[in-house]
């Protein structure tokens, strides 16, 4: 069994989401669906209720940083009580498009971390062009979780590991010239690695230009196995064990 720890396989992202979910389950791939806003959080909850081995992560993404209200937070707080919820995510910081609302992004991120702590849940963190701030914020909070599709350096990865975080390895590891991620995978302990597709985004090299699905997780596993000189089954066993432990599933 493989656990795709981060994907967006629901209707507002993929028209044929349920078909893809069934396909993944038939291939023994379990899923953690990640919501990012009101609508997708609802969709994730419904799918996790309907399918065994489909788990829910709920959160408000940085894109909502300027608009979030106390009522929105209260709604999420109630939704996190659901038994199928295994994490708060996708949450985090992204300065790629703009840094202008940095303070409000950090404020929303911290409110999400407070909710995770309150509910005793791990977090699934997005970080783009914001790795130092992400680290500084996480350091201030007593939470554990994963850095989804981690693209930072090996040195920084080690610092996240010290905070109790896991490194999410996704499609970019398969890109032929991604030396940074290659080095990171070869450096950090596989006992702190989990795998993910971020479907429908971040297709692996082998499926470039196509819509990504959880079935493509095999390319990510193969690449990790190749870099670490292990066989695929051992990578699957260890990363699944890690994901079960982190997300308590
Ligand atoms: Zn994502």
py3Dmol code that shows the C-alpha trace and the ligand (Angstrom):
import py3Dmol

protein = """\
ATOM      1  CA  UNK A   1       0.000   0.000   0.000  1.00  0.00           C
ATOM      2  CA  UNK A   2       1.197   3.493  -0.931  1.00  0.00           C
ATOM      3  CA  UNK A   3      -0.078   6.685   0.692  1.00  0.00           C
ATOM      4  CA  UNK A   4      -0.260   9.764  -1.529  1.00  0.00           C
ATOM      5  CA  UNK A   5      -0.023  12.254   1.320  1.00  0.00           C
ATOM      6  CA  UNK A   6      -0.884  15.365  -0.653  1.00  0.00           C
ATOM      7  CA  UNK A   7      -3.308  15.682  -3.555  1.00  0.00           C
ATOM      8  CA  UNK A   8      -6.298  17.714  -4.690  1.00  0.00           C
ATOM      9  CA  UNK A   9      -8.485  15.056  -6.264  1.00  0.00           C
ATOM     10  CA  UNK A  10     -11.925  16.633  -5.876  1.00  0.00           C
ATOM     11  CA  UNK A  11     -14.441  18.232  -8.162  1.00  0.00           C
ATOM     12  CA  UNK A  12     -13.340  21.876  -8.052  1.00  0.00           C
ATOM     13  CA  UNK A  13      -9.874  20.797  -9.266  1.00  0.00           C
ATOM     14  CA  UNK A  14     -10.645  17.680 -11.339  1.00  0.00           C
ATOM     15  CA  UNK A  15     -13.926  17.053 -13.120  1.00  0.00           C
ATOM     16  CA  UNK A  16     -13.509  13.235 -13.015  1.00  0.00           C
ATOM     17  CA  UNK A  17     -12.246  13.184  -9.416  1.00  0.00           C
ATOM     18  CA  UNK A  18     -14.283  10.209  -8.209  1.00  0.00           C
ATOM     19  CA  UNK A  19     -13.157   8.042 -11.097  1.00  0.00           C
ATOM     20  CA  UNK A  20      -9.545   8.876 -10.303  1.00  0.00           C
ATOM     21  CA  UNK A  21     -10.079   8.123  -6.613  1.00  0.00           C
ATOM     22  CA  UNK A  22     -11.506   4.698  -7.460  1.00  0.00           C
ATOM     23  CA  UNK A  23      -8.611   4.026  -9.822  1.00  0.00           C
ATOM     24  CA  UNK A  24      -6.097   4.927  -7.096  1.00  0.00           C
ATOM     25  CA  UNK A  25      -7.831   2.735  -4.497  1.00  0.00           C
ATOM     26  CA  UNK A  26      -7.925  -0.188  -6.952  1.00  0.00           C
ATOM     27  CA  UNK A  27      -4.159   0.182  -7.275  1.00  0.00           C
ATOM     28  CA  UNK A  28      -3.739   0.130  -3.503  1.00  0.00           C
ATOM     29  CA  UNK A  29      -2.934   3.833  -3.328  1.00  0.00           C
ATOM     30  CA  UNK A  30      -4.514   5.526  -0.311  1.00  0.00           C
ATOM     31  CA  UNK A  31      -5.059   9.272  -0.394  1.00  0.00           C
ATOM     32  CA  UNK A  32      -4.891  12.317   1.817  1.00  0.00           C
ATOM     33  CA  UNK A  33      -6.975  14.936   0.030  1.00  0.00           C
ATOM     34  CA  UNK A  34      -5.999  18.515   0.861  1.00  0.00           C
ATOM     35  CA  UNK A  35      -8.567  21.300   0.857  1.00  0.00           C
ATOM     36  CA  UNK A  36      -7.539  24.929   0.443  1.00  0.00           C
ATOM     37  CA  UNK A  37     -10.737  26.939   0.871  1.00  0.00           C
ATOM     38  CA  UNK A  38     -14.398  26.681   1.951  1.00  0.00           C
ATOM     39  CA  UNK A  39     -15.578  24.823  -1.122  1.00  0.00           C
ATOM     40  CA  UNK A  40     -12.739  22.323  -1.422  1.00  0.00           C
ATOM     41  CA  UNK A  41     -12.766  21.620   2.320  1.00  0.00           C
ATOM     42  CA  UNK A  42     -16.430  20.591   1.974  1.00  0.00           C
ATOM     43  CA  UNK A  43     -15.648  18.405  -1.036  1.00  0.00           C
ATOM     44  CA  UNK A  44     -12.762  16.747   0.798  1.00  0.00           C
ATOM     45  CA  UNK A  45     -14.983  15.973   3.805  1.00  0.00           C
ATOM     46  CA  UNK A  46     -17.669  14.417   1.608  1.00  0.00           C
ATOM     47  CA  UNK A  47     -15.176  12.206  -0.263  1.00  0.00           C
ATOM     48  CA  UNK A  48     -13.434  11.093   2.922  1.00  0.00           C
ATOM     49  CA  UNK A  49     -16.841  10.144   4.363  1.00  0.00           C
ATOM     50  CA  UNK A  50     -17.711   8.181   1.244  1.00  0.00           C
ATOM     51  CA  UNK A  51     -14.475   6.242   0.583  1.00  0.00           C
ATOM     52  CA  UNK A  52     -12.494   4.122   2.950  1.00  0.00           C
ATOM     53  CA  UNK A  53      -8.747   4.882   2.802  1.00  0.00           C
ATOM     54  CA  UNK A  54      -9.424   8.414   1.606  1.00  0.00           C
ATOM     55  CA  UNK A  55      -8.479  10.816   4.388  1.00  0.00           C
ATOM     56  CA  UNK A  56      -9.124  14.522   4.832  1.00  0.00           C
ATOM     57  CA  UNK A  57      -6.777  17.446   5.385  1.00  0.00           C
ATOM     58  CA  UNK A  58      -8.556  20.782   5.726  1.00  0.00           C
ATOM     59  CA  UNK A  59      -7.144  24.284   5.724  1.00  0.00           C
ATOM     60  CA  UNK A  60      -7.192  27.825   4.422  1.00  0.00           C
ATOM     61  CA  UNK A  61      -4.467  28.555   1.896  1.00  0.00           C
ATOM     62  CA  UNK A  62      -2.381  31.762   1.780  1.00  0.00           C
ATOM     63  CA  UNK A  63      -4.613  33.003  -1.075  1.00  0.00           C
ATOM     64  CA  UNK A  64      -7.294  33.729   1.543  1.00  0.00           C
ATOM     65  CA  UNK A  65      -4.960  35.765   3.765  1.00  0.00           C
ATOM     66  CA  UNK A  66      -6.615  39.110   3.003  1.00  0.00           C
ATOM     67  CA  UNK A  67     -10.224  37.978   3.406  1.00  0.00           C
ATOM     68  CA  UNK A  68     -10.457  35.533   6.272  1.00  0.00           C
ATOM     69  CA  UNK A  69     -12.950  36.301   9.064  1.00  0.00           C
ATOM     70  CA  UNK A  70     -13.436  34.959  12.583  1.00  0.00           C
ATOM     71  CA  UNK A  71     -16.549  33.128  11.360  1.00  0.00           C
ATOM     72  CA  UNK A  72     -14.456  31.334   8.725  1.00  0.00           C
ATOM     73  CA  UNK A  73     -12.020  30.199  11.398  1.00  0.00           C
ATOM     74  CA  UNK A  74     -14.904  29.033  13.610  1.00  0.00           C
ATOM     75  CA  UNK A  75     -16.306  26.985  10.700  1.00  0.00           C
ATOM     76  CA  UNK A  76     -12.985  25.235  10.113  1.00  0.00           C
ATOM     77  CA  UNK A  77     -12.633  24.672  13.847  1.00  0.00           C
ATOM     78  CA  UNK A  78     -15.933  22.736  13.779  1.00  0.00           C
ATOM     79  CA  UNK A  79     -15.046  20.820  10.602  1.00  0.00           C
ATOM     80  CA  UNK A  80     -11.782  19.609  12.136  1.00  0.00           C
ATOM     81  CA  UNK A  81     -13.825  17.590  14.667  1.00  0.00           C
ATOM     82  CA  UNK A  82     -14.721  15.113  11.891  1.00  0.00           C
ATOM     83  CA  UNK A  83     -13.161  11.686  12.453  1.00  0.00           C
ATOM     84  CA  UNK A  84     -11.836  11.432   8.902  1.00  0.00           C
ATOM     85  CA  UNK A  85      -9.650  14.504   9.320  1.00  0.00           C
ATOM     86  CA  UNK A  86      -5.977  13.569   9.692  1.00  0.00           C
ATOM     87  CA  UNK A  87      -4.280  16.959   9.246  1.00  0.00           C
ATOM     88  CA  UNK A  88      -4.623  20.717   8.881  1.00  0.00           C
ATOM     89  CA  UNK A  89      -3.549  21.561   5.325  1.00  0.00           C
ATOM     90  CA  UNK A  90      -2.902  22.809   2.825  1.00  0.00           C
ATOM     91  CA  UNK A  91      -1.598  25.861   4.645  1.00  0.00           C
ATOM     92  CA  UNK A  92       1.532  27.987   4.448  1.00  0.00           C
ATOM     93  CA  UNK A  93       3.337  30.912   2.890  1.00  0.00           C
ATOM     94  CA  UNK A  94       3.931  31.889  -0.735  1.00  0.00           C
ATOM     95  CA  UNK A  95       5.901  35.020  -1.687  1.00  0.00           C
ATOM     96  CA  UNK A  96       6.273  34.036  -5.339  1.00  0.00           C
ATOM     97  CA  UNK A  97       3.492  36.287  -6.601  1.00  0.00           C
ATOM     98  CA  UNK A  98       3.563  38.922  -3.877  1.00  0.00           C
ATOM     99  CA  UNK A  99       5.197  39.715  -0.566  1.00  0.00           C
ATOM    100  CA  UNK A 100       2.955  42.714  -0.006  1.00  0.00           C
ATOM    101  CA  UNK A 101       0.615  40.834   2.310  1.00  0.00           C
ATOM    102  CA  UNK A 102       3.359  38.917   4.082  1.00  0.00           C
ATOM    103  CA  UNK A 103       2.111  39.904   7.544  1.00  0.00           C
ATOM    104  CA  UNK A 104      -1.409  38.748   6.802  1.00  0.00           C
ATOM    105  CA  UNK A 105      -0.141  35.483   5.285  1.00  0.00           C
ATOM    106  CA  UNK A 106       1.830  34.837   8.456  1.00  0.00           C
ATOM    107  CA  UNK A 107      -1.166  35.733  10.615  1.00  0.00           C
ATOM    108  CA  UNK A 108      -3.418  33.245   8.774  1.00  0.00           C
ATOM    109  CA  UNK A 109      -0.695  30.574   8.881  1.00  0.00           C
ATOM    110  CA  UNK A 110      -0.363  31.018  12.642  1.00  0.00           C
ATOM    111  CA  UNK A 111      -4.121  30.776  13.143  1.00  0.00           C
ATOM    112  CA  UNK A 112      -4.032  27.476  11.228  1.00  0.00           C
ATOM    113  CA  UNK A 113      -1.184  26.221  13.415  1.00  0.00           C
ATOM    114  CA  UNK A 114      -3.132  27.171  16.541  1.00  0.00           C
ATOM    115  CA  UNK A 115      -6.108  25.151  15.287  1.00  0.00           C
ATOM    116  CA  UNK A 116      -3.828  22.170  14.583  1.00  0.00           C
ATOM    117  CA  UNK A 117      -2.472  22.331  18.100  1.00  0.00           C
ATOM    118  CA  UNK A 118      -5.953  22.638  19.579  1.00  0.00           C
ATOM    119  CA  UNK A 119      -7.145  19.525  17.707  1.00  0.00           C
ATOM    120  CA  UNK A 120      -3.907  17.586  18.149  1.00  0.00           C
ATOM    121  CA  UNK A 121      -3.423  17.321  14.377  1.00  0.00           C
ATOM    122  CA  UNK A 122      -0.270  17.484  12.230  1.00  0.00           C
ATOM    123  CA  UNK A 123      -0.011  20.126   9.501  1.00  0.00           C
ATOM    124  CA  UNK A 124       0.726  19.950   5.748  1.00  0.00           C
ATOM    125  CA  UNK A 125       2.729  23.020   4.817  1.00  0.00           C
ATOM    126  CA  UNK A 126       3.217  24.792   1.508  1.00  0.00           C
ATOM    127  CA  UNK A 127       6.236  27.087   1.233  1.00  0.00           C
ATOM    128  CA  UNK A 128       7.333  28.927  -1.893  1.00  0.00           C
ATOM    129  CA  UNK A 129      10.026  31.602  -1.831  1.00  0.00           C
ATOM    130  CA  UNK A 130       9.377  31.811   1.905  1.00  0.00           C
ATOM    131  CA  UNK A 131      11.425  29.042   3.471  1.00  0.00           C
ATOM    132  CA  UNK A 132      13.080  31.110   6.224  1.00  0.00           C
ATOM    133  CA  UNK A 133       9.796  32.671   7.379  1.00  0.00           C
ATOM    134  CA  UNK A 134       8.150  29.240   7.231  1.00  0.00           C
ATOM    135  CA  UNK A 135      10.858  27.845   9.474  1.00  0.00           C
ATOM    136  CA  UNK A 136      10.698  30.771  11.910  1.00  0.00           C
ATOM    137  CA  UNK A 137       6.913  30.515  12.229  1.00  0.00           C
ATOM    138  CA  UNK A 138       6.911  26.725  12.691  1.00  0.00           C
ATOM    139  CA  UNK A 139       9.630  27.021  15.306  1.00  0.00           C
ATOM    140  CA  UNK A 140       7.353  29.222  17.418  1.00  0.00           C
ATOM    141  CA  UNK A 141       4.557  26.619  17.417  1.00  0.00           C
ATOM    142  CA  UNK A 142       4.403  23.187  18.967  1.00  0.00           C
ATOM    143  CA  UNK A 143       3.227  21.279  15.924  1.00  0.00           C
ATOM    144  CA  UNK A 144       4.571  18.537  13.697  1.00  0.00           C
ATOM    145  CA  UNK A 145       3.761  17.811  10.079  1.00  0.00           C
ATOM    146  CA  UNK A 146       5.171  17.741   6.588  1.00  0.00           C
ATOM    147  CA  UNK A 147       6.769  20.199   4.210  1.00  0.00           C
ATOM    148  CA  UNK A 148       4.787  19.375   1.113  1.00  0.00           C
ATOM    149  CA  UNK A 149       6.811  19.052  -2.087  1.00  0.00           C
ATOM    150  CA  UNK A 150       9.873  20.392  -0.354  1.00  0.00           C
ATOM    151  CA  UNK A 151      12.159  22.275  -2.756  1.00  0.00           C
ATOM    152  CA  UNK A 152      14.640  23.796  -0.340  1.00  0.00           C
ATOM    153  CA  UNK A 153      18.199  22.843   0.436  1.00  0.00           C
ATOM    154  CA  UNK A 154      19.423  19.730   2.209  1.00  0.00           C
ATOM    155  CA  UNK A 155      20.742  21.887   5.074  1.00  0.00           C
ATOM    156  CA  UNK A 156      17.375  23.540   5.618  1.00  0.00           C
ATOM    157  CA  UNK A 157      15.642  20.143   5.412  1.00  0.00           C
ATOM    158  CA  UNK A 158      17.727  18.953   8.332  1.00  0.00           C
ATOM    159  CA  UNK A 159      16.573  21.919  10.405  1.00  0.00           C
ATOM    160  CA  UNK A 160      12.931  21.056   9.683  1.00  0.00           C
ATOM    161  CA  UNK A 161      13.634  17.460  10.691  1.00  0.00           C
ATOM    162  CA  UNK A 162      14.916  18.742  14.020  1.00  0.00           C
ATOM    163  CA  UNK A 163      11.524  20.399  14.570  1.00  0.00           C
ATOM    164  CA  UNK A 164       9.919  16.976  14.065  1.00  0.00           C
ATOM    165  CA  UNK A 165       8.830  17.581  10.482  1.00  0.00           C
ATOM    166  CA  UNK A 166       8.766  15.144   7.591  1.00  0.00           C
ATOM    167  CA  UNK A 167       9.858  15.996   4.072  1.00  0.00           C
ATOM    168  CA  UNK A 168       7.224  15.498   1.350  1.00  0.00           C
ATOM    169  CA  UNK A 169       8.846  14.339  -1.895  1.00  0.00           C
ATOM    170  CA  UNK A 170       6.834  14.934  -5.069  1.00  0.00           C
ATOM    171  CA  UNK A 171       7.006  15.205  -8.856  1.00  0.00           C
ATOM    172  CA  UNK A 172       9.930  17.680  -9.078  1.00  0.00           C
ATOM    173  CA  UNK A 173      12.295  14.941  -7.816  1.00  0.00           C
ATOM    174  CA  UNK A 174      11.835  13.199 -11.177  1.00  0.00           C
ATOM    175  CA  UNK A 175      13.025  16.186 -13.218  1.00  0.00           C
ATOM    176  CA  UNK A 176      16.352  15.269 -14.776  1.00  0.00           C
ATOM    177  CA  UNK A 177      18.211  18.438 -13.846  1.00  0.00           C
ATOM    178  CA  UNK A 178      16.857  18.899 -10.315  1.00  0.00           C
ATOM    179  CA  UNK A 179      20.203  18.565  -8.548  1.00  0.00           C
ATOM    180  CA  UNK A 180      19.090  20.324  -5.389  1.00  0.00           C
ATOM    181  CA  UNK A 181      16.261  17.887  -4.673  1.00  0.00           C
ATOM    182  CA  UNK A 182      18.487  14.973  -5.630  1.00  0.00           C
ATOM    183  CA  UNK A 183      21.070  16.063  -3.078  1.00  0.00           C
ATOM    184  CA  UNK A 184      18.377  16.572  -0.447  1.00  0.00           C
ATOM    185  CA  UNK A 185      16.933  13.070  -1.002  1.00  0.00           C
ATOM    186  CA  UNK A 186      20.386  11.528  -0.800  1.00  0.00           C
ATOM    187  CA  UNK A 187      21.237  13.445   2.380  1.00  0.00           C
ATOM    188  CA  UNK A 188      18.241  13.192   4.684  1.00  0.00           C
ATOM    189  CA  UNK A 189      17.133  10.086   6.531  1.00  0.00           C
ATOM    190  CA  UNK A 190      14.434   8.151   4.623  1.00  0.00           C
ATOM    191  CA  UNK A 191      12.669   7.598   7.944  1.00  0.00           C
ATOM    192  CA  UNK A 192      11.625  11.258   7.681  1.00  0.00           C
ATOM    193  CA  UNK A 193      10.398  11.130   4.083  1.00  0.00           C
ATOM    194  CA  UNK A 194       6.858  10.780   2.764  1.00  0.00           C
ATOM    195  CA  UNK A 195       5.621  10.757  -0.838  1.00  0.00           C
ATOM    196  CA  UNK A 196       2.939  12.762  -2.626  1.00  0.00           C
ATOM    197  CA  UNK A 197       1.767  13.757  -6.115  1.00  0.00           C
ATOM    198  CA  UNK A 198       0.011  17.145  -5.561  1.00  0.00           C
ATOM    199  CA  UNK A 199      -2.390  15.973  -8.306  1.00  0.00           C
ATOM    200  CA  UNK A 200      -3.571  17.527 -10.598  1.00  0.00           C
ATOM    201  CA  UNK A 201      -0.379  19.653 -10.420  1.00  0.00           C
ATOM    202  CA  UNK A 202       3.362  18.873 -10.602  1.00  0.00           C
ATOM    203  CA  UNK A 203       3.321  15.977 -13.077  1.00  0.00           C
ATOM    204  CA  UNK A 204       6.498  13.889 -13.052  1.00  0.00           C
ATOM    205  CA  UNK A 205       8.957  14.066 -15.937  1.00  0.00           C
ATOM    206  CA  UNK A 206       7.484  10.907 -17.485  1.00  0.00           C
ATOM    207  CA  UNK A 207       4.011  12.500 -17.715  1.00  0.00           C
ATOM    208  CA  UNK A 208       4.929  16.101 -18.426  1.00  0.00           C
ATOM    209  CA  UNK A 209       2.173  18.136 -20.029  1.00  0.00           C
ATOM    210  CA  UNK A 210      -0.480  15.740 -18.740  1.00  0.00           C
ATOM    211  CA  UNK A 211      -2.830  16.158 -15.798  1.00  0.00           C
ATOM    212  CA  UNK A 212      -1.208  14.522 -12.804  1.00  0.00           C
ATOM    213  CA  UNK A 213      -2.981  11.707 -10.916  1.00  0.00           C
ATOM    214  CA  UNK A 214      -2.062   9.642  -7.827  1.00  0.00           C
ATOM    215  CA  UNK A 215      -1.164   6.701 -10.115  1.00  0.00           C
ATOM    216  CA  UNK A 216       1.999   8.629 -11.014  1.00  0.00           C
ATOM    217  CA  UNK A 217       3.299   8.224  -7.472  1.00  0.00           C
ATOM    218  CA  UNK A 218       5.200   5.204  -8.773  1.00  0.00           C
ATOM    219  CA  UNK A 219       7.589   7.465 -10.714  1.00  0.00           C
ATOM    220  CA  UNK A 220       8.430   9.379  -7.541  1.00  0.00           C
ATOM    221  CA  UNK A 221       9.034   6.157  -5.637  1.00  0.00           C
ATOM    222  CA  UNK A 222      11.214   4.791  -8.418  1.00  0.00           C
ATOM    223  CA  UNK A 223      13.340   7.935  -8.437  1.00  0.00           C
ATOM    224  CA  UNK A 224      13.856   7.880  -4.663  1.00  0.00           C
ATOM    225  CA  UNK A 225      14.766   4.173  -4.880  1.00  0.00           C
ATOM    226  CA  UNK A 226      17.236   4.933  -7.642  1.00  0.00           C
ATOM    227  CA  UNK A 227      18.902   7.774  -5.710  1.00  0.00           C
ATOM    228  CA  UNK A 228      19.143   5.720  -2.533  1.00  0.00           C
ATOM    229  CA  UNK A 229      20.096   2.485  -4.248  1.00  0.00           C
ATOM    230  CA  UNK A 230      17.124   0.672  -2.719  1.00  0.00           C
ATOM    231  CA  UNK A 231      14.304  -1.301  -4.289  1.00  0.00           C
ATOM    232  CA  UNK A 232      10.882   0.253  -4.874  1.00  0.00           C
ATOM    233  CA  UNK A 233       9.100  -1.990  -2.384  1.00  0.00           C
ATOM    234  CA  UNK A 234      11.361  -0.920   0.471  1.00  0.00           C
ATOM    235  CA  UNK A 235      10.789   2.755  -0.329  1.00  0.00           C
ATOM    236  CA  UNK A 236       7.031   2.096  -0.381  1.00  0.00           C
ATOM    237  CA  UNK A 237       7.143   0.264   2.933  1.00  0.00           C
ATOM    238  CA  UNK A 238       9.184   2.895   4.748  1.00  0.00           C
ATOM    239  CA  UNK A 239       7.398   5.971   3.392  1.00  0.00           C
ATOM    240  CA  UNK A 240       3.981   4.417   4.101  1.00  0.00           C
ATOM    241  CA  UNK A 241       5.050   3.581   7.632  1.00  0.00           C
ATOM    242  CA  UNK A 242       6.213   7.181   8.066  1.00  0.00           C
ATOM    243  CA  UNK A 243       2.915   8.576   6.752  1.00  0.00           C
ATOM    244  CA  UNK A 244       0.865   6.284   9.014  1.00  0.00           C
ATOM    245  CA  UNK A 245       2.844   7.403  11.997  1.00  0.00           C
ATOM    246  CA  UNK A 246       2.689  11.109  11.223  1.00  0.00           C
ATOM    247  CA  UNK A 247      -1.010  11.183  10.301  1.00  0.00           C
ATOM    248  CA  UNK A 248      -2.063   8.556  12.808  1.00  0.00           C
ATOM    249  CA  UNK A 249      -3.788   6.335  10.222  1.00  0.00           C
TER     250      UNK A 249
END
"""
ligand_1 = """\
1
ZN
Zn -1.121 21.220 -3.055
"""
view = py3Dmol.view(width=600, height=400)
view.addModel(protein, "pdb")
view.setStyle({"model": 0}, {"cartoon": {"style": "trace"}})
view.addModel(ligand_1, "xyz")
view.setStyle({"model": 1}, {"stick": {}})
view.zoomTo()
view.show()
